[in-house]
Amino acid sequence: MIAILTAAGKGERFRKSSLVQSLPKQLIKINRKPVIYYSLIALENCDEIDEIFVTCSNEYIVTIDKIASKNNISKLTMFVEGGKTRFESVRNAFNQIIAGDDELVLIHDAVRPNITSGLIDDMINNIGKNDDGIVIGTKITDTVKKVKNGNIKETIDRSELWTVQTPQIFKYSVLKQSYKKAGRKKDFTDESAMVENSGFKVKIYEGSIENIKITVPEDIELLNKLWKKK
């Protein structure tokens, strides 16, 4: 299996805060380790993963390469320059991959550091023969409202609603066909949306609300508190 680790985001809104260093989120330190370290270690320790492709800005290749070397990340195969959007960055990395049609490709955001190799194994074990891919997510427990111009229009039935996270895992051939159908003009918020748009069957695996995506500085504080409890 091949992993694509997305680390090309600049996090401009995050970096404007006086609470953090002038660095992208994936390089901010938690428990004295850069955020990207935790994803690299999880991918390295997963027996099913053979190669890791990292998308990042050219200015941070040396920094991330040093982090990988210092921590014996042997599966790091290639750095790929990120695009203008996350979708473009992942596509750039996918275009560098050589794989068989049924080989699995995992996509994960480096700013979700609270993952483990065990979680990845669980997802792989839950992919059925007829599934084209699997994503991780959590059921929505809050009441959801549809709002327009500051006014509530309706309450949405939450029984079938989930929030989706990464990792996301798909067959190589499924991604290849989906990128071809998407063309160069379309953009998607995640690869699952693109795959669904192409008519493929994607399974969801229930994860944890602790699989936090670092968006604001307060998320760093929350992760530190979660890890102190473990």
C-alpha positions as CSV (number, residue, x, y, z in Angstrom):
1,M,0.0,0.0,0.0
2,I,1.1,3.5,-0.8
3,A,0.5,6.5,1.5
4,I,0.1,10.1,0.5
5,L,0.7,12.5,3.4
6,T,-0.5,16.0,2.7
7,A,1.7,18.7,4.3
8,A,1.6,21.5,1.7
9,G,-0.9,23.7,3.5
10,K,0.4,27.1,4.6
11,G,-2.2,27.7,7.3
12,E,-2.2,31.5,6.9
13,R,-5.0,32.1,9.3
14,F,-3.4,29.8,11.9
15,R,0.0,31.6,11.5
16,K,-1.5,35.0,12.1
17,S,-2.2,34.1,15.7
18,S,0.3,35.5,18.3
19,L,-0.1,32.1,20.1
20,V,2.0,30.2,17.6
21,Q,5.3,30.3,15.9
22,S,5.5,31.6,12.3
23,L,5.4,28.1,10.9
24,P,2.8,26.0,9.0
25,K,0.7,23.9,11.3
26,Q,2.4,20.6,10.3
27,L,5.7,21.9,11.7
28,I,4.4,23.4,15.0
29,K,5.6,21.3,18.0
30,I,3.4,19.2,20.3
31,N,5.1,17.5,23.1
32,R,8.4,18.7,21.7
33,K,7.8,16.9,18.4
34,P,6.7,18.5,15.1
35,V,3.0,17.8,14.2
36,I,4.0,15.9,11.0
37,Y,6.2,13.5,13.1
38,Y,3.2,11.7,14.5
39,S,1.7,10.9,11.1
40,L,5.1,9.8,9.7
41,I,5.6,7.5,12.6
42,A,2.1,6.0,12.3
43,L,2.6,5.3,8.6
44,E,6.1,4.0,9.1
45,N,4.9,1.5,11.8
46,C,2.1,0.2,9.7
47,D,3.2,-3.1,8.1
48,E,0.8,-2.7,5.2
49,I,2.4,0.5,4.0
50,D,5.4,0.2,1.6
51,E,5.9,3.8,0.5
52,I,5.2,7.3,1.7
53,F,4.8,10.3,-0.6
54,V,4.8,13.7,1.1
55,T,3.3,16.8,-0.5
56,C,4.8,20.0,0.8
57,S,6.1,23.4,-0.2
58,N,9.6,23.4,-1.6
59,E,10.8,25.7,1.2
60,Y,10.1,23.0,3.8
61,I,11.4,19.9,2.0
62,V,14.8,20.0,3.8
63,T,13.1,20.5,7.2
64,I,10.7,17.6,6.8
65,D,13.4,15.4,5.4
66,K,15.5,16.1,8.5
67,I,12.6,15.1,10.7
68,A,12.2,11.9,8.7
69,S,15.9,11.0,8.8
70,K,16.2,11.8,12.5
71,N,13.3,9.4,13.3
72,N,14.3,6.6,10.9
73,I,11.4,7.0,8.5
74,S,12.6,4.5,5.9
75,K,9.5,4.4,3.8
76,L,9.6,8.0,2.6
77,T,9.9,7.7,-1.1
78,M,9.4,11.2,-2.6
79,F,8.5,14.8,-1.8
80,V,6.0,16.3,-4.2
81,E,5.4,20.0,-4.6
82,G,1.9,21.0,-3.4
83,G,-0.6,22.7,-5.6
84,K,-2.8,25.8,-5.0
85,T,-5.4,23.6,-3.1
86,R,-5.2,20.4,-1.1
87,F,-7.0,18.6,-3.9
88,E,-4.3,19.6,-6.4
89,S,-1.5,18.6,-4.0
90,V,-2.9,15.1,-3.6
91,R,-3.4,14.8,-7.3
92,N,0.2,15.9,-7.9
93,A,1.4,13.1,-5.6
94,F,-0.9,10.5,-7.1
95,N,0.5,11.3,-10.6
96,Q,3.9,10.2,-9.3
97,I,2.7,6.8,-8.1
98,I,3.2,3.5,-10.0
99,A,0.9,0.8,-8.8
100,G,-1.4,-2.1,-9.7
101,D,-5.1,-1.5,-10.2
102,D,-6.1,-3.2,-6.9
103,E,-3.3,-1.8,-4.8
104,L,-4.5,0.5,-2.0
105,V,-3.6,4.2,-1.7
106,L,-4.0,5.9,1.6
107,I,-4.4,9.7,1.9
108,H,-3.9,11.4,5.2
109,D,-3.6,15.0,6.4
110,A,-0.5,15.7,8.3
111,V,-2.4,18.1,10.6
112,R,-4.4,15.2,12.0
113,P,-1.6,13.8,14.2
114,N,-3.7,11.7,16.5
115,I,-3.7,8.5,14.4
116,T,-2.0,5.1,14.9
117,S,-0.9,2.3,12.7
118,G,-3.6,0.2,14.5
119,L,-6.3,2.5,13.2
120,I,-5.0,2.1,9.7
121,D,-4.9,-1.7,10.1
122,D,-8.5,-1.6,11.3
123,M,-9.6,0.4,8.3
124,I,-7.9,-2.0,5.9
125,N,-9.5,-5.0,7.6
126,N,-12.9,-3.5,7.2
127,I,-12.7,-3.0,3.4
128,G,-15.1,-5.4,1.8
129,K,-14.5,-7.1,-1.6
130,N,-17.1,-4.9,-3.2
131,D,-15.9,-1.7,-1.6
132,D,-13.9,0.8,-3.7
133,G,-12.6,2.6,-0.7
134,I,-13.1,3.4,3.0
135,V,-13.0,6.6,4.9
136,I,-13.0,7.3,8.6
137,G,-15.6,9.6,10.3
138,T,-17.9,10.2,13.2
139,K,-21.7,10.4,13.6
140,I,-23.1,13.9,14.1
141,T,-24.6,14.1,17.6
142,D,-25.6,17.8,17.6
143,T,-28.8,19.2,16.2
144,V,-28.1,20.5,12.7
145,K,-29.9,23.6,11.3
146,K,-30.0,24.9,7.7
147,V,-29.5,28.7,7.9
148,K,-29.9,31.4,5.3
149,N,-29.2,35.1,5.9
150,G,-29.0,34.5,9.6
151,N,-32.3,32.8,9.9
152,I,-33.0,29.1,10.5
153,K,-34.8,27.6,7.5
154,E,-35.1,24.0,8.7
155,T,-33.8,21.3,11.1
156,I,-31.9,18.6,9.3
157,D,-32.4,14.9,10.2
158,R,-29.0,14.0,11.7
159,S,-29.6,10.2,11.7
160,E,-27.7,9.7,8.5
161,L,-25.2,12.5,8.9
162,W,-21.5,12.0,9.6
163,T,-18.4,14.2,9.7
164,V,-15.6,12.7,7.6
165,Q,-11.9,12.7,8.5
166,T,-8.7,11.2,7.2
167,P,-7.1,8.6,6.6
168,Q,-9.0,7.7,3.5
169,I,-8.1,4.6,1.5
170,F,-9.0,3.7,-2.1
171,K,-8.0,1.3,-4.8
172,Y,-5.5,2.8,-7.2
173,S,-7.7,2.1,-10.2
174,V,-10.6,3.9,-8.5
175,L,-8.6,7.0,-7.9
176,K,-7.2,6.9,-11.4
177,Q,-10.6,6.8,-13.0
178,S,-12.0,9.4,-10.7
179,Y,-9.2,11.9,-11.4
180,K,-9.8,11.4,-15.1
181,K,-13.5,12.1,-14.8
182,A,-12.8,15.1,-12.6
183,G,-10.6,16.7,-15.2
184,R,-8.4,19.7,-14.5
185,K,-11.1,22.2,-13.7
186,K,-12.9,20.5,-10.8
187,D,-11.9,20.8,-7.1
188,F,-13.2,18.6,-4.2
189,T,-12.9,19.1,-0.5
190,D,-11.7,15.5,-0.1
191,E,-10.9,12.4,-2.3
192,S,-14.1,10.7,-1.1
193,A,-16.2,13.4,-2.7
194,M,-14.4,12.9,-6.0
195,V,-14.7,9.1,-5.8
196,E,-18.4,9.3,-4.9
197,N,-18.9,11.8,-7.8
198,S,-17.6,9.1,-10.2
199,G,-20.1,6.5,-9.0
200,F,-17.9,4.3,-6.8
201,K,-18.9,2.7,-3.5
202,V,-17.2,4.1,-0.4
203,K,-17.6,2.6,3.0
204,I,-17.3,4.6,6.2
205,Y,-15.6,3.3,9.3
206,E,-16.5,4.9,12.7
207,G,-13.5,6.6,14.3
208,S,-13.1,9.0,17.1
209,I,-13.7,12.7,17.8
210,E,-10.1,12.7,19.1
211,N,-8.9,12.5,15.5
212,I,-8.6,16.3,15.5
213,K,-7.6,18.3,12.5
214,I,-5.5,21.3,13.7
215,T,-7.3,24.4,12.4
216,V,-6.8,27.0,15.2
217,P,-4.2,27.3,17.9
218,E,-6.6,26.1,20.5
219,D,-6.5,22.7,18.8
220,I,-2.8,22.4,19.8
221,E,-3.8,22.9,23.5
222,L,-6.6,20.4,23.2
223,L,-4.3,17.7,21.7
224,N,-1.7,18.3,24.5
225,K,-4.4,17.8,27.1
226,L,-5.6,14.6,25.4
227,W,-2.1,13.1,25.2
228,K,-1.4,14.0,28.8
229,K,-4.4,11.8,29.8
230,K,-3.0,8.7,27.9
